[in-house]
Amino acid sequence: MLRLLIISDFTEAFPVKLLRGIVNYSARKEQWTICRMPPSYKKMLGIPGVVKWAKDWGADAVIGQFEQTDEVELFAKNGIVAMAQDFKQRFSTIPNITADYIGTGRMAARFYIERGFKDFAFFGFNQVCWSDERAEGFRREIEAAGYVNRLYTYNMQDIDHLWYYERDSLTAWLRSLPKPIGIMACDDNQGNILVEACHTAGISIPSEVSVMGVDNDELLCTLGSTPLSSIQVDIEDGGFRTAQMIEHRVMNPDAPIEDVVLRPVKIISRISTAAFATDDVQIQKAVQFIHLNCQKKISVKDVMDQVALSRRLLERRFKDVTGQTIYQYISDMKLKRFAELLLDTDDQVTNIAISMGESDTKSISRRFKQIYGCSPNEYREKHQKKSA
């Protein structure tokens, strides 16, 4: 039976999801014994104290949020496999649980570009690899689309004071930004801070400022007054692969160092990004209504009831902003939500369709195949194989 020590802050969703993946792997064989240790214990005793505790407990491996000054080589010297959960910078002497941060930033930028934004901002930390690289990926994609010198960055925060921020300086920065603007926060905690800072400053979300976080921490994303959109990362799958690597390294201590790299999966859209980059208030109302109601049966007439425009004028202005008719936009949003539910639930395709107000399963399946190139069942099977 393998004994694993995890040093992390379990008040956050990331280590919880990571642990779930580890448990899923160990359950396929002999259930591991896992001990959770708060980072404060490591800070109090230092690595030598943690190593002594781990040896006394009989640990085979440890995963931790380590500082660059931590003597992580002491674990190997005492026969304990060590892996670093990305905290500030990556290690070269032990494997890292890291991620495609560049790709995550690119995904957020593409989302905003497709919705007509021409001004962008990034809210994160300085000299922290996962924040710096997400900012870099965000910048690269924006500049590749031709938006040079249209990125505004706020990285004056200290990672050691995760929950604290200078309210006055942040509010001043938000007010100074051109509007409308799409902002990527380095994670969901910072996204939540941004949402509340905008409300404090009297800045409208999402019509003036659109905000997106990372990691899809459902508690944080729904904690504030405006639900936060977020990029879902394959953390649980990463936990599964981490457990595989730990088992391999316990059996082969001299194996080459390889990192576990998590990947961005998709954007979970909530109200904080339910907007197109336009100052047309009526179109903003229409777009937000569609985003909030795409999981049920709605029509063009339902959208018309939300705005003070004739159908002809609404259709023309809507297409000018989004590039689609209202009917096309509703259909696309419904299919995107349908695709999410195929992966997020085990319900039968027919039941998912009915829950979305689609009584004609053949019709939505046909439209789905036109867009995604496969049937709903084939889509589900293909993506489940990828995560297996």
N, C-alpha and C positions, 0 to 999 in steps of 0.2 A: 504493500500500500504506500503510495507516494504521499509525502507530507509537504504542503506548500504554504509558505508565509507570504501574505500580500500586505504591503505597507502603502496605504492610499487613503484618500478622504472619501469615505463611503456616504457622505451627505450629498455627493454629486452622482449624476446618473452614469457617467462614463465608467467608473470602476465597477458599478453594479452590473451594467450590461456585459462588461468584460468578464466578470466573475460568472455570470450566467453561462457564457460560452464555455468557460473552463469546466464548470460543473457538467454541462451537457457532454463534453468529451469524456470526462472521467466516469460518467454514469454508463458509458458504453462498455467499460471494462470493470475495474474494481474501483468503487467510489473512493476518491482521495480524501484525505484529512486536510482541511484548509483552515488556517487561522488568519484573521484580519487584525492588523495593527495600525493604529492611527499615526500619521506622520509626526505628531507631537512627541511620541515615544522615541522615535529615531532622533529627533532634534534634542531631546533631553539627554539621551545616553550616548549619542554618536554611533557610528558604524561598529566600533569594537563592542559596545554594549549590545547592539542588535545581534551581532554575530554570536556572542556568548549566549544570548537568550535562544537564538535559533538552534545552536548546537545542543543546548540542554533539552530543547523541545524535540530534537531529532529531525529538523527540517532537511529535506532533500533539495529544495529550491526556494527562491525568494523573488518576488516582483515588487519593485518599489519606485516611488517618486524620489529619485536621487538627485542631489546637487553635484555639480562638477567637482567640488572639493571633497566629496564623500570618498572614502577609501574602499571603493567597491571591489577592488582586487582581494580584499580580506575574505570575501565569501569563497572564492575559488580555492584560496589557500587552506580553507577549512572544509573543503569538499562539498560546498553548497553551490548549486547553479544559480546564477543571478541574471535577471532581466530588468531593464529600465523602462518604466512607463514614461513616455515623453513628458518632461516637466518644464525645463528651460532649454537645454541643448542635448543633442544626442551624444552617446558614448561610443568610443571606438574599441573599448576593451571588453564590453559585454553586449549582448544583443539588445536591441531597442524595440519596444512596441510603439511604432510610429505610424505615419499616415501619408497619403498623397495630398499634402497640404496645397501644393501648387494647383493640382487638379480641382481641389475643392474651391479655391478662389476663382478659377476659370469658370466653374459651373455657376457660381453666383453672378459673375459678370455677364455670362450669356443670358441668364434669366432676365436681368435688367435691360440689356441691349434689345432683346426680343420684345420688350414692352415699351420701347420707344424712349428710354432714358438717354440723356446726353451728358448728364453730370452725375458723378459717382463719389462715394466717400468710403473710407475704411476706418473702423474703430477698434483699436487693439492695443497690445502691449509692445514694448520695445525690447529688442535683444532676447526674444523668446522664439524658438524655432517655429513652433506651430502657428504663432501669430504672424511673424515676419513672412513666412512662406505663403500663407494664405493671402496676405496683402500683396505679395509679389505675383502670385497667379492671377489675382484680381486685376492688378495693373497691366499685366501682359495681355490679357484678353481684351481689356478696354482699349489699349493702344493699338492692338491688332485690328480692331474695328474702326480705327481712325480717330478715336477720341483722345488726342494728345493734350496734356496739361488740363485734363478735366477731372482729375482725381484729387480729392482732399483727404488728408490723413491725420488722424488724431491718435497718437501713440505715446502720450505723456504719462500713462499709468504704470504702476509698479506691480508686477505679478505677486510680490510678497504681501500686497495689501489687496487681495482679490476682490473683496466686496466693497472697498472704499473708492470713492471718486470725488474729484473737486467739482462740486455742483456748479459753481459760478463760471469756471473756465469752460466746462463742457456745454453749459447753456449758451455762453457767448459764441462758442464754435458752431453750435447748431444754428443759431440765429444768423451767423455770417455766411452760411452755405447758400448757394443758388438753389432755387426751388422750381420744379420738383427735382428731387434727388434720390438715388438709390444707394442705401448704405449697407455694407456688409460688416457685421460685427464678428470678431474673431471666434466667439463662441456664444452659447445661449445666455450665459450669465451677463456678458457685456451687452447682448441684444436686449435683455430685459432692462438693464440700466438705461440704454438709449431710449426705449419706449417711454419709460417713466420720466426721463429728462425732457423729452419732447412735450409730454403732457404738462409738465411743470412750466415749460417755456411758452405754452400756448400754441405749439406747432402741431398741425393736423397730420395724423397718420391714418391712412397711407397717402392721402392726396398731395401733401407737401413733402413728406419724408416717408420713404418706404424702407423698412428695416428687415434684415434677414440674419439669423444666427446660424450656429453649426452644432451638431450632435443630436438634435431633436430630443432634448431633455423635456419630456412632456409636462412635468411639474413646472419648470421654469417658463416654458413656452406658454402656459396658460395661467401663470401666476399674476401677471399684471392686468391692467385695465384693457389692453388690446392684445389678443392672442398673437404670438410671435411665429412667423414662418421660420423654418430651419432646414438645413441640409442634413439628411439622414446619412450616417456613416455606418459601415458594416462592422460595428464594434463587437456585437455578439459573435459573429463569424470570426472576427479577429481573436476573440477569447478562445474559441475552439482551436484555431491554428497556433495560438500561444501555448496551449496545453500540449499539443502535438510536439512542438519544439522543445518544451521543457522535458517531456518524457524522453525524447531523443537525446538531449544533452545530458540528462542524468545517466543514461546508458552509455553515452559516448562523450565524456567530458572534454575531449580534445577536438571535437567537431568544429569546423569553420564557423565563424560568427556570421549569422544571418539575421536580419531584422524581420519582424512581422509588420507588414505594411497594410494599414486599413485603407479602404477605398470609399469615396463618396458614392452614394447609391442614387439618391433622388432628393428633390426638394419637396418638403411637406408644406403646402401653402396654407397660410392662415390669414387673418385680417390684415396683419401688418404689411403685406405686399399685395393686397387686393386692389391694385390700381395700375393704370397706364400713365405714362408721363405726359400729362396734359393739364392745362388750366381750365378746361371745359368742365364745369361743376356738374352739369347734367350727365355727361358721359361717365364721369367718375362715379356718380350715383348708380348708373346702369351697370357698370363693371363690378362694383362692389356687391350689388344685389345678385348678380349672376354667380360670383364667387361664393357667396354665403348660401346660395340655394341650389347649386348645381347637383347636389346629391338627391334632389327630389324633382318631380315633374314640374317644369316651368316652361312658359311659352314667351314669344315675343311680346304678346299682349301684357303678360305679367311684368315684363321689364318696362313697357310703356307706362304702366300705372305708377311707376316710381319717379317719373320725370315730368317736367312741365314743357313737353315738346310734342309736336305732331309726329305721327309715325314716319312720314316722309322725311322730315327734318332730322329726327332722331336717327333713322337709318343712315342718312348721308353723313352726319357728323360722327356717328359711331364708326363707320367704315373709314373715314378720314383719319381717325385716331388709331384704331386697332388693325386696319387693313383687312378686316373681315366683316361680314354682315352679322347682325345680332344672332340670327339663327345658327350661323356657322360657329360663332364664338361659344354659344351655349352648348352646341354639340361637341366641340373640342374639349371644353371644360368637363363635360359629363363623361366623355371617354377617358380623360386623364384620371378622373376620380374612380371610374370603373376599373381601370388598370391598377390603381393603388389598392383597391379593395380585393382584387384577385390575389394580390401578394400578402396583404395584411390580414386576411381572414381565410378560413377553411370552408366558407359557405359555398354551396353549389352556384354555378353561373346563373342559373334561373333565379335563385333566391336573391342574389346580388342585384340582378336586373330589376326584379320586382320591388326591392327596397328603394331603388332609385326612380320609381315611377315608370319603369319601362316594362309594360305588360307583354310586348312583342319581343321575346328573347332573340328570335331570328334576326330582327331588324338591327338591334344593337350589336349583335355578333357580326353581322355583315359589315356594318360601319366600322367596327373595331378592326376587322381583318383588312379593310381598305387602308386604314391608317398604320397599323402595326405589322401588317404583312403575315399575320397568323391568326388562328382562332383564339378565343379567350382561354380555352383549356390548354392549347399548345403554348401560349404565352406564359401561363402559370407554371407549366411543367418545365419549360426552358429556364425560367429564372430561378425556380426552386433547385434545379440541378446545379446552377452556378453557385448557390449559397450552401450547397450540401458539403 
